[in-house]
Amino acid sequence: MAVIRGLRRRRRAAAPVADDAARTRRPRRRIRLENDQRRAQLLALGIQAFSDRTYDDVSIDDIARAAGISKGLLYHYFPTKRDLYLAGLRTTADDLIATTTAAASPSLPPLERMRAGLDAYLDHVSHHARPFVALMRGGIGSDPEVVAVIEGVRATYVQRFLENAEGTPLAGMLMANRPLVRIAIRGWIGFVEAASLEWLTRKDVERTTLRDVLVDALLASLRIGAAGPSGPPRT
């Protein structure tokens, strides 16, 4: 009987150790997030991944692992890697438009509005350089939905510029030759994109200097567009 009682005591003493070992082996519990929170988390991880690596090098397995979820759950929110990429691209585009639009308040004089909008644009692309480069250069070649996102940003800027010019000294210039002015503004936006990418790559020009160059280029484009073609019309 003494031997049996001794075995029972040893078993009871060993039980907490066994329980500790079982808890150590137990897999880590996944944190449950609300749908919107989970989607936002995956979007942020996707934007970071696609900004750091090429589209082909991004692994859905890695993103799911970083989020602490299964790949199957990730596919519940984004059925394909392309869906995640496009969603991240749209988020980047929306953030860019919202930031610059908020800074260019209609209450400011036209020239100050241009400067404020460009300051906000350059600050934003500088602080989010990798997502911005990914937005402008795309990651899936000539995918039509990628092109549509980028063209949507450009079209929004053109439309808002024309709308905000109403009631300002620029209105007469815009109405003088509206189709040509619209083309001039669209061409200037392409110039801003190219100049921004060059600036982000080299960083050998002060932001304010680049901003002033972009403002001067816009005013020159507007003057040329409003004046129309020089010389006699072609027959």
N, C-alpha and C positions, 0 to 999 in steps of 0.2 A: 504493500500500500504506500509506503514511503517513497518507493521508486516512482509509482504512478503520480503521486502528488508532485514530485520533483519535475516530471515531464510536463505536467500541466502548467506549473509555474514558468518553465522555460518557454512554453508555447505562448503564454500570455505576455511575457516580456518581449518576445520576438515579434508579436503582432504589430505594434506601432512601427517597427522598422520595416516590416513588409508593406504596411499601409503607405509609408513614406516612399518606398520604392515604386509602388503602384502609381502613386500620384506623379512621381518623376517621369514614369514611362507614359503617362496619359498624354495624348496629343493636346497641344495648345488650343484653347477654345477660340473660335473665330468670333470677332466682334461683329454683332449685328447692327447694321446701319439702316436708316430709312432709305426708301428707293431714291429720293432726290439726293441724299447725302452720298450714297454709294455711287450714283451716276457721276456726281461732281468729282468724287475721288478718282474714279476711273478716267474721267476726262483729263484731270490734272496730270495723272500718271502717263496717259497717252501723249499729251502735249509735250511733256518733258522727254519722253522716249523718242518721239518723232523729231524733236528738235536736236537731240544729241546724236541720233544715228539715222542712217538712211532708212527709207521705208522698208526695203527688203531685209534689213538687219534687225528690225524690231520684232521681238518675239512676244506673242500673246501669252505664252506660258510665263515669261518673266514679269509681265504686267500683272497677271493674276497672282503670281507669287508675292509681288510687292504689295498688292492690296490685301493679301491674306485670305483670298477666296479661291474657289475652284475655277478652272477654265470654263466649265459649264455655266457657272453663275455669271461670269463675265459676258459670255455669249447671250445670256438673257437680256443684258442691257445693250450690247453691240454685237449683232449676229456675225459680223465679219471684222477682220482687221481694217478693211477699207472703211467700214461704217464708223469705227472708232477714229480713224484718221480724219475723215470728213467732218465729224462732229467737233473734233479739236480744231480743225481749220476754221470752221464757222465761228466757234467761240473766240478764237484769236481775232478774226475779222470784226466780230461784233464789239469786242473790247476796244479795238483800235478806233472804230467809228465813234463809239460812245465817249471815249476820252477826248478826242479832238473836237467833237461837236459841243461837248460841255464847256470846253475852254473858249471856243469862239462864240461868245455871247452876242446875240443880235443887238444888245444895248451899246456895244462898243462901236466907235467909228470904223468904217470899212478897213482902213489900213491897219489899225490896231487889232481888228478882228483877225485879219490875215496873219499878223505876227503871233497873236495868241494861239491861233489854231496850229500854226507851224511849230511853235515852241512845244505845245503839248504833243504834237505828232513826233517830233524828234526826241523828246524826253521819253515817250512811250516806247518807241522802237529801240532806243538805247537801253532801256531797262528790260526789254523783252526781245533782245536782239535775235536769239535763236528761233523763237516762234515766228518772229516777223520774217526772217529770211526763209523759213520753211513755208510761210504763207505766200510770199512773193515768187518763190522759185518752184513751189509745188514739189510733190514727192512721188507722184504717180504719172509722170510724163504728161501726156495730153488728155488725161481723164476729163471728160466733159463736165463732171460735177465739180472737180477741182477748179477748172477754168471758170465755171459759173460763180463760184465763191469769190474768186479774185476779181472778176469783172463786176460782180455785185458791189464790191467795195468802191471800185472806180466810178461806177454809175451813181452810187449814193453821193459821193463827193461832188460830182458834177451837178446833180440835181439840187443838192442843198446849197451849193454856191450860187446857182441861178436864183433860187428862191430867196435867199438871204440878201441878195443884191437889190431887191425891190425896195423902193423908197430911199435909196442911197444915191450918191453921185455916180455910182457905177451903173445904175439902171439905164441911163441914156446910152452909155457905151455898149451895154449888152443888147439893147433893142435895135441898135443901128444895123447890126448884121448878125442876128441871133444864131443861125445855123453855123456860121463860120466861127463865131465866138465860142459856141459850145465845143466845136472841134478843137479850138485853141486851148480851152480849159482841159479837155480830155488829154491832149498832147502834153500839157504842162504837168498833169498828174503823173504821166509816165516818166517825165523828167525828174519829178520829185522822188519817185520810187527808185530810179536808177542812181540818183545822187545819194539817196539815203543808204542804199546797199554799199556804194563805194565808200561813203563816210564811215559806216560801221566796220568795214574791212580794214581801213587804214587809220582812222581817227587822227589824221594829221591836219585837221581844220577845226577851229572852234565852232561850237554849235551855233552861237549867235551870228558868226560870219556866214555859215551855210544858210541859216534862216534868212538873212538879208539878201543873199544871192537868189534864193528861191522867190522871195517877194518881188525883187526886181525882174526876175524872169517871168513871173505871172503878169505884172503890169505891162511888160513888153509884149507878151502874148496877147493880152486883151486889146492893146492898142492896134496891133497888127490885124487881129481878127475883126475889130470894129471898122477899121479902115477898108477892109476888103482887098482884093488883088490890085496891084499897081499896074499901070500901063493900060493900053487899049484892050477891050475884050477880045478873046480869040473867036475866030469865025470858023 
